[in-house]
Amino acid sequence: MCNAAIRFFFAVTLNRTINYLQFPRFKKPKTLPEVPTREEAQQLIHNCPNLKHKAFFLLAYGGGLRVSEVASLRIKDIDSKSMRVFVRGGKGKKDRYTILSNECLCVLREYWSVYRPKHPDGWLFLDLRKRKRITPAGVASAFEKWVGCFGSEKKLSFHSLRHAFATYLLEDGATIFQIKELLGHASLNSTAVYLHLANTTAGVVSPADRFVPYA
């Protein structure tokens, strides 16, 4: 931030030509996000006693939705015929479709039968007073509280479920291009991180294990 401020001051405020080599940018270390294992995700979601919260988690883990996208869902965005979720105005104001899992559909139907959300704008998830849609902070808070009760040693956030969705799709044979579209990424560079998270060594034989035995 300081580097950008100095560059702006000289180049824009003072309108002076500067040698950018004299203001090198410091690279931040790139760390991989932590994701729950398949078993951890299953236990975390199945053990959640709150139907609404369970639906939040399954939409992220089963469809790769962001926290803001879950909060903005309308009832009509759930397409049980084609088993898709319509994500309206995601990051970058882009619409897209993603997967609706059978597990998620079952929980959503159960949630509907219990909560019966009714709103003029058709929001799927309402706040506690049922006057307006739930906020992204409300969705994220539900996950943070449950993870705290669950006792996970990993530093997990709601977004970790989205990371897990992409990671395990890649391990299960989906292409990086399919995952890019399902996540709504603008660039493959954003999706490529899952190449480092997925277990891409499964089924790969080391050349050292192909040595010919000595006679």
Number of C-alpha atoms within 10 A of each C-alpha: 7 8 11 10 10 13 18 14 12 13 13 11 10 9 10 12 10 11 9 9 7 7 12 9 12 7 6 6 6 6 6 10 15 16 21 18 12 12 8 13 18 13 12 20 19 12 12 17 10 12 16 20 21 21 25 25 30 26 28 23 26 23 23 27 29 25 23 17 18 22 23 22 20 19 16 12 17 18 15 13 6 9 14 18 22 19 24 16 12 18 15 9 8 12 12 16 18 20 18 21 17 12 12 21 19 12 17 21 13 15 20 16 10 11 15 12 17 15 16 7 10 16 19 24 29 20 14 10 8 13 11 16 22 21 17 15 11 17 21 20 15 17 23 15 10 18 19 11 10 14 9 13 8 10 11 17 18 21 21 19 27 23 24 25 25 28 23 18 17 20 17 11 8 13 11 17 14 13 22 18 16 19 25 23 17 13 11 13 10 12 20 14 15 24 14 10 19 17 14 12 9 8 7 7 9 9 7 7 7 8 8 7 5 4 3
